């Protein structure tokens, strides 16, 4: 989004300068970085005292082209700094089960940003044992990391991700997955990506 303005000078009342401000939303093609649509989201007026600027009535200077050498790294930095690690359980579902074993899928949110998150799928196998306490009849057998997936939309760029290392710490009643993954952030500026990796 950008704020644009249109200034009107009332030559009869040279002491007042009124400006109409427009808040404009830009929609970009994530592949090419090209603007595909715009929309005026808001509009308001402000008036101030003053004289017209020097050169009033001449052709205004064309707007400067966006300089990717400064806005690209800044956009990439904003994208990276606005994402954070997470450890939120999204769900547990039963994949298969018999009277002696059961297999469950565990979904964890592991990193999130504005409008998106990455989650991990893990698969756990439990074995039923004889125990009078019904809460202690199921013991962990294995826990394996299956996959990562992205949910949502990464505005202004893209994120590539993959698992570097996974190791399960499996106890009798508690299991823990240790996961190291890599994210490659790409910010699109004038159709070209500016990228950085984060582990």
C-alpha positions, 0 to 999 in steps of 0.5 A: 500500500502507498499513500499518494497525494494530489495538491490543489492550489487555489489561486484566488486564495493563495494563502490556502493549499489543500491536499487530497490524500489517497491510500492505494492498495497494490496487488502483485503477481508473486511470480513476476512481481508486476502490479496486476491491480490497484484499488483506492482504499481510503481518501481524505483532504488536508488544507494548510496555509502557504503559497504555491511552491516555486515552479508552480504550473510547470510539469512536475518531475516524474516519480522516481523509479523504485530502487531495488538496491535499497528497498529490496534488502529492506523488504527482505529484512522485514520479511525475515524479522516478522517471522518467528519460531513457534511450537503450537500443536495444531492437531492429533489424528488417528491414522490406523489402529488395532487392539494392540497398536495405534498410529497417530499423526501429529501436526505442529506449527514450527514457524509463522509470519504475517499471513502464513505458517509452516507446520510439521507432520510427525507420525507416532506409533503406540503399543498397548501394554497390560496395566490396570491404570487405563491412562498408562496402557499405551506406550510410545514405540516410535516417532518419525518426522514425515514432512513440512508444509506451508499454509497461507500466503507470503506477501511480496515474495516466497519461502522455500523450506526443507528439513535438515535433520530430525531426531526423535527422543522416545520415552515410555509415555512421552516422545519429543521430536528434535527438528532442524529446518532451513527457510529460504526467504525471497523478496520480489523487487521489480520481478527479481527475487532477493534471497536469504537463507535462515536455519 
